[in-house]
Amino acid sequence: MPDSRSPIARARDDLVAGFTSIYLWPILGWQDIKQRYRRSVIGPFWLTLSYGILILCMGPLYGKLLQQDMSSYLPFLAVGFVVWMLISSLITEACTAFTSADGYITQMKLPFTVHVLRVVWRNVLVFAHNSIIVVIVVILATPSLSWALLTVPLGVLAIAVNGLWIGIVFGMLCARFRDFTQVIATFVQVAFFVTPVMWRPEMLGRYQWAADWNPIYHLIETVRAPIFSGSVNPTSWMVAIGIAVAGFALALCLLAKYRSRIAYWL
């Protein structure tokens, strides 16, 4: 019997079915990590170790070049860099959310959202390992404790939620046009240098608006501001929520129009 529901209704149901498949996508994401670090002694902690060494090398160098006080700059860099790696991984791996799951998509009927949630969950688990760096650096910097720290998990959640619509949009785009994977990878490399990760927005002076208009900066600030300054940035939260709403509206429209074609693009 043909499905009489509208394309928007089917796309919405795909999202709902993906979210409720809690028994599936966490296991798939965990299996991805186990497979990636199979026969490794410390597994994903190799990535944590490499990031830690990189931060320890970059911190004194860029602190000196930018004439920053190391006691405050190193925590700023550590938090920003680790959160940036979460965001950049979500963006780049979103490009292969569907193409890497072609075996599942072509052989069994699953909500397409499951494959994107698998990518998001995998990267959140890796971030959980890498957050050890943040904890160590922040403790050594003797931060001032505040209630704002309780919003840090919400900031990570906001990034993960935005990662979901990014995975749907970029996953479909790169499944249809494979060259876009390289375009997006290049964009991420450029975005690292124009986003306040290694430098502070106020260093731009009257051009600080360039950082304020950068949505990635605001996503980072939802996590970094409570840790680094002990405050919540309401503007960053409004931007994070705003792009999530707009992004899901776009993802829902694309999913409604092209959902039936994804399997043929693989």
C-alpha positions as CSV (number, residue, x, y, z in Angstrom):
1,M,0.0,0.0,0.0
2,P,1.5,3.4,-1.0
3,D,2.5,5.9,1.7
4,S,-0.1,8.7,1.5
5,R,1.7,11.0,3.9
6,S,3.2,14.2,2.7
7,P,7.0,14.4,2.1
8,I,7.3,16.8,5.1
9,A,5.5,14.3,7.3
10,R,7.8,11.5,6.1
11,A,10.8,13.6,6.8
12,R,9.6,14.5,10.2
13,D,8.8,10.9,11.0
14,D,12.4,10.0,9.9
15,L,13.8,12.5,12.4
16,V,11.5,11.1,15.2
17,A,12.3,7.5,14.4
18,G,16.0,8.3,14.4
19,F,15.9,9.9,17.8
20,T,13.9,7.1,19.3
21,S,16.3,4.4,17.9
22,I,18.3,4.8,21.1
23,Y,19.1,1.1,21.0
24,L,20.9,1.5,17.7
25,W,22.9,4.6,16.9
26,P,24.8,4.7,20.3
27,I,26.0,1.1,19.6
28,L,27.0,1.9,16.0
29,G,28.9,5.0,17.1
30,W,30.7,3.0,19.9
31,Q,31.6,0.2,17.4
32,D,33.1,2.8,15.1
33,I,35.5,3.9,17.8
34,K,36.4,0.3,18.7
35,Q,37.0,-0.5,15.1
36,R,39.1,2.6,14.6
37,Y,41.4,1.9,17.5
38,R,41.3,-1.9,17.3
39,R,44.5,-3.6,18.8
40,S,45.6,-0.2,20.2
41,V,46.7,-0.1,23.8
42,I,45.2,3.2,24.9
43,G,42.7,3.6,22.0
44,P,41.2,7.1,21.5
45,F,43.5,8.4,24.2
46,W,46.2,8.6,21.6
47,L,44.2,11.4,20.1
48,T,43.9,13.0,23.5
49,L,47.7,12.7,24.0
50,S,48.5,14.2,20.6
51,Y,46.1,17.2,21.2
52,G,47.7,17.7,24.7
53,I,51.2,17.8,23.2
54,L,50.0,20.2,20.5
55,I,48.4,22.6,23.0
56,L,51.5,22.5,25.2
57,C,53.7,23.4,22.1
58,M,51.3,26.0,20.7
59,G,50.5,27.7,24.0
60,P,53.9,29.2,24.8
61,L,54.6,30.0,21.2
62,Y,51.4,31.8,20.4
63,G,51.2,33.3,23.9
64,K,54.6,34.9,23.2
65,L,53.7,36.0,19.7
66,L,50.4,37.5,20.8
67,Q,51.9,38.9,24.0
68,Q,49.4,37.1,26.3
69,D,49.6,36.2,29.9
70,M,50.2,32.4,29.9
71,S,48.2,31.8,33.1
72,S,45.0,32.9,31.3
73,Y,45.9,32.2,27.6
74,L,46.7,28.5,28.0
75,P,43.2,27.6,29.4
76,F,41.7,29.9,26.7
77,L,43.6,28.0,24.0
78,A,43.0,24.5,25.5
79,V,39.2,24.9,25.8
80,G,38.9,26.6,22.4
81,F,41.0,24.1,20.6
82,V,39.3,21.0,22.1
83,V,35.8,22.4,21.3
84,W,36.9,23.4,17.9
85,M,38.1,19.9,17.2
86,L,34.6,18.6,18.1
87,I,32.9,21.1,15.7
88,S,35.4,20.6,12.9
89,S,35.0,16.8,13.2
90,L,31.3,17.0,13.1
91,I,31.4,19.1,9.9
92,T,34.0,17.0,8.1
93,E,32.6,13.7,9.1
94,A,29.1,14.9,8.2
95,C,30.1,14.7,4.6
96,T,30.4,10.9,4.8
97,A,27.4,10.3,7.1
98,F,25.5,8.6,4.3
99,T,28.3,7.4,1.9
100,S,30.1,5.6,4.7
101,A,26.8,3.8,5.7
102,D,26.0,2.7,2.1
103,G,25.9,-0.9,3.2
104,Y,23.2,-0.3,5.7
105,I,21.2,2.1,3.5
106,T,21.1,-0.2,0.5
107,Q,20.4,-3.4,2.4
108,M,18.0,-2.5,5.2
109,K,15.3,0.0,6.0
110,L,16.5,2.4,8.7
111,P,15.8,6.0,9.4
112,F,18.4,8.1,7.6
113,T,18.7,10.2,10.8
114,V,20.2,7.1,12.5
115,H,23.3,7.4,10.4
116,V,23.8,11.0,11.2
117,L,23.2,10.4,14.9
118,R,25.9,7.7,14.7
119,V,28.4,10.3,13.5
120,V,27.3,12.9,16.2
121,W,27.5,10.4,19.0
122,R,30.9,9.1,17.9
123,N,32.3,12.6,18.0
124,V,30.8,13.4,21.3
125,L,32.5,10.3,22.8
126,V,35.8,11.4,21.4
127,F,35.2,14.9,22.8
128,A,34.6,13.3,26.2
129,H,38.1,11.7,26.0
130,N,39.7,15.0,24.9
131,S,38.0,17.0,27.6
132,I,40.5,15.5,30.0
133,I,42.9,18.1,28.6
134,V,40.6,20.9,29.5
135,V,40.1,19.6,33.0
136,I,43.8,19.3,33.6
137,V,44.7,22.7,32.2
138,V,41.8,24.5,34.0
139,I,42.6,22.9,37.3
140,L,46.3,24.0,37.0
141,A,45.1,27.5,36.2
142,T,43.0,27.6,39.5
143,P,39.8,28.9,38.0
144,S,37.1,30.7,39.9
145,L,34.1,28.4,40.4
146,S,30.7,29.7,39.5
147,W,27.2,28.4,38.7
148,A,27.9,29.1,35.0
149,L,30.0,25.9,34.9
150,L,26.7,24.0,35.0
151,T,25.9,25.3,31.5
152,V,28.9,23.6,30.0
153,P,27.1,20.3,29.2
154,L,24.3,22.3,27.7
155,G,26.9,24.0,25.4
156,V,28.1,20.6,24.3
157,L,24.5,19.6,23.7
158,A,23.9,22.7,21.6
159,I,26.9,21.8,19.4
160,A,25.7,18.2,19.1
161,V,22.2,19.4,18.1
162,N,23.7,21.7,15.4
163,G,25.9,18.8,14.3
164,L,22.7,16.8,13.6
165,W,21.3,19.2,11.0
166,I,24.8,19.8,9.6
167,G,25.1,16.0,9.1
168,I,21.8,15.8,7.3
169,V,22.4,18.7,5.0
170,F,26.1,18.0,4.3
171,G,25.5,14.3,4.2
172,M,23.0,14.6,1.4
173,L,25.0,17.3,-0.4
174,C,28.2,15.3,-0.5
175,A,26.3,12.1,-1.4
176,R,25.0,13.8,-4.5
177,F,28.1,15.9,-5.3
178,R,31.2,14.1,-4.1
179,D,33.5,17.0,-4.8
180,F,31.8,19.0,-2.0
181,T,33.7,16.9,0.5
182,Q,36.9,18.6,-0.5
183,V,35.3,22.0,-0.6
184,I,34.0,21.6,2.9
185,A,37.3,20.3,4.2
186,T,39.0,23.4,2.7
187,F,36.4,25.6,4.3
188,V,37.1,24.0,7.7
189,Q,40.8,24.6,7.4
190,V,40.2,28.3,6.6
191,A,37.6,28.6,9.4
192,F,40.2,27.6,12.0
193,F,42.3,30.6,11.4
194,V,39.4,33.1,11.2
195,T,37.7,31.8,14.3
196,P,38.9,33.0,17.7
197,V,40.5,29.8,18.8
198,M,44.1,30.9,19.2
199,W,43.4,34.6,19.4
200,R,40.9,36.7,21.3
201,P,38.1,38.6,19.6
202,E,39.1,41.9,21.2
203,M,42.5,41.7,19.4
204,L,40.7,42.8,16.3
205,G,39.9,46.2,17.7
206,R,37.2,47.9,15.7
207,Y,37.0,44.8,13.5
208,Q,35.7,42.7,16.3
209,W,32.4,42.5,14.4
210,A,34.1,39.9,12.2
211,A,34.3,37.5,15.2
212,D,30.8,38.4,16.4
213,W,29.4,37.4,13.0
214,N,31.1,34.1,13.1
215,P,28.6,31.4,14.2
216,I,31.4,28.9,15.0
217,Y,32.8,31.4,17.5
218,H,29.5,31.5,19.3
219,L,29.2,27.7,19.4
220,I,32.6,27.6,21.0
221,E,31.7,30.3,23.5
222,T,28.7,28.3,24.8
223,V,31.3,26.0,26.3
224,R,34.4,28.3,26.7
225,A,32.7,31.3,28.3
226,P,31.5,29.5,31.5
227,I,34.9,27.9,32.0
228,F,37.1,30.7,31.1
229,S,35.2,33.8,32.3
230,G,32.7,32.2,34.7
231,S,29.8,33.7,32.8
232,V,27.2,32.8,30.3
233,N,27.2,34.7,27.0
234,P,23.5,35.3,26.1
235,T,24.4,36.4,22.6
236,S,26.2,33.2,21.9
237,W,23.3,31.1,23.1
238,M,20.8,33.1,21.0
239,V,23.1,32.5,17.9
240,A,23.4,28.8,18.7
241,I,19.7,28.3,19.1
242,G,18.9,30.5,16.1
243,I,21.2,28.6,13.7
244,A,19.8,25.3,15.1
245,V,16.2,26.4,14.3
246,A,17.2,27.6,10.8
247,G,19.4,24.6,10.2
248,F,16.7,22.1,11.1
249,A,14.2,23.9,8.9
250,L,16.6,23.6,6.0
251,A,17.4,19.9,6.9
252,L,13.7,19.1,7.1
253,C,13.0,20.6,3.7
254,L,15.9,18.8,2.0
255,L,15.0,15.6,3.7
256,A,11.5,15.9,2.5
257,K,12.5,16.6,-1.1
258,Y,15.5,14.3,-1.6
259,R,15.1,11.5,1.1
260,S,13.9,9.0,-1.5
261,R,17.0,9.7,-3.7
262,I,19.7,9.1,-1.1
263,A,20.0,5.4,-1.8
264,Y,20.4,6.0,-5.5
265,W,23.3,8.5,-4.9
266,L,25.4,6.0,-3.1
